[in-house]
């Protein structure tokens, strides 16, 4: 717990120093710290995104054969599972990636620590049209939802069956949350979403050049 408090206190101190001592104001301070944290995590997030995209490409390649197995064994769920598991094994495809899971878990203390620092630090004040970053702002919540939708929309290998749900549901949840949290947290979400979108666009370009998209 001491390490956790030290981390959140450090982030809060940096936010306040940038906002007050350096004269950036709360809004720019939030953006700068969010960008810095995301860049610090970039080697990990890029590796996880690349591994995930490769797995999605493998699954997409096997999708027609999986559909045939399910049609052939429509009344035999156990046979379906066995045949699909054998197909994955034959092509060296795993159902779950333990490294991706561990990598995702490793990010949680960093990201959640930044969120807690934003919640606890003195990040009020004006920014653009926002009168007080310590209070919710409807327009900012809408922008946060739109950037969330954009970050999901550019994800590679989204199937048509799941595309709408994977775009709309996170956006709606973000809108509801941002409408109740402080605008400072909403600004953090927007900045983080824009970085994620940019990273995914670069990833799509790499996948396209590699013939995987």
N, C-alpha and C positions, 0 to 999 in steps of 0.2 A: 504493500500500500504506500510506503514511503516513496518508492520509485515512481509510482503512478502520480502521486501528488507533486513530486518534483517535476515530472514531465508537464503536467497541466499548468503548474505555477510558472514554469519556464515559458510556455507558449503565451500565457496571459501577460507575463512581463514583457515579452517581445511585442505583443499587440499594443500594449499601453505605451511602450517606448516609441514605437513607430508612429502611433496616433498622436501622442502628446509631445514628447521630447523632440521628435524629428519633424513634427508638424504636418504629417501626411493626412491626418484625419482618420476617423475610424474606418470609413469605407475603403480607402486605399490600403490601410494597414491590414484589413481582413484579406483583401485580394493578394497582397504581397506575401503574407504568411501562408495562405492557401496554396499559391503557386510554388512557394519554396518547399512546402511539405510534399506536394504532389511530385515535384521534380526529384526530391529525395527518394520517393517510392518508385520512380519511373523504371529503374532497372528490374525491379520485382514485378510491377504491373505489366510491363511490356512482355516479360518472359511468360507470365501467366496467360496473357491475352494471346500470345503466339501459340502456346501449347493448346489452349482451348480451341483456337481456330483450326489447328491441325486435326484435333479430335472431331470437331464438327464436320470438317471436310471428309474425314474417313467415314463417319456415320452417314453423311449424305451420299457417299459413293455406294454404300451398302444398302441404302434405303430400298431400291427396287427389289433386291433379293430378299430382304426382310419382308416386304409386302407379299412376295410369292410364298414364303414360308407360312405366313399368317393365313393366307388364303388356302393353302394346301392342308393346313392343320387347324382349320377354323373351329372345329369341335373338340380339339385336343390341346388345351392350354399348356399342359406339361410338356408335350412334344414341341410345341411352339418355342417355349423357353429353352429347351435343350438344343433345338436346331439353331436358334439365334445365338446362344452361348457358344456353340461349336463354330458358327460362322465368324463371330468375333475373335475366337481363339485362333482360327485358321489365318485370319488377316492381321493378327497382332493388335487388335483393338480392345482396350479395356472399357468396362462399363463406367468406371469412375477413376479419376486421376487423383491419387493421394497427394502428390506434390502440389497440384493446384489448390486442393483443399487446405493444406497446411499454409501455403502462401497467402491464401485469402484470409485465414485466421490470423496470420502474422500482421496483417495490415490493420486489423480492428483496433488494437490499442492506440496506434498512431492516429487514425482517423477519428476515433471516438474521443481521444484526448484533445484533439483540435476542436471538436464540437463542444466539449465541456469547457474548454478555455474561452470559447466564444460566448458561451452561456454565462460564464462567471465574470469575465473581464468587463471593464467599463468601456463598452463599445457603442455608446449612444452618440447622438449628434446627427447632423444633416449629411446627406450624400445624394447627389443628383436631385431627383424629385422627392426623395424620401426625407420627411421632416425629422424622424427620430429612428435611428437604426436599432434602438432597444425595443421598438414596438413593431408589430406586424404591419405589412403593407400589401394591399390586395394586388396591385399591379406587379410588384416584385414577385409575389407568389405565383402569378400567372407566367411571368418570365421564367421562373424556376421550373415550373411544370413543362413549359415548352422546350427548355434546354434538356430536361430529362427525357422527353419524347424524342428529341433529336439524337441524343446519345444512344438511345436504344434503336432508333430507326436505321442508323448506319452500321449496326452490328452485322457481321458477315454470317451467311448460312442460316438466316432466320427463315423457317418454313412458312408457307402461306397460311397454314392452319394456326400458327401461333403468333404471326407477325402483329396482328391488331392487338391481341391481348398483351403481348410483350412491350408494346409501345404505349397503349392507352392506360393500362392498369398502373404502372409505375408513375406515369404523369399525373394521374388522378390522386394517387396517394401522396405524391410530392405537393400537389396543390393544396390538399387538405392540411398537411403538416405545416407548410410554409405560411399558410393563412393564420396559424396559431402561434408559431414560433417568432422570435425576434427577426427583424429584417437583416440583422447581422448574420444570422444563421442562413437565411435565404440567400444572401449575397455569397456566402461560402459555397452553398449548393450550386449556384449558377456558375461560379468560377470553376469549381471542380467538374461540373458537367461539360463545360466548354473544353477543358483540358482532356477529358475522357473522349469527347467527340473527335478532337484533333488527333489523338493517339489512334483511335479506331480507323480514321480515314487513312492515316499512314499505314496502318496494318493492312487495310483492304488493298492499298496500292502494292504492298509487298506480296500479298497473296496472289494478286492478279498477275504480277510479273513472274511468280513462281508457278503459275498455271493451276493454282489451287482454288481459284474463285471464278 
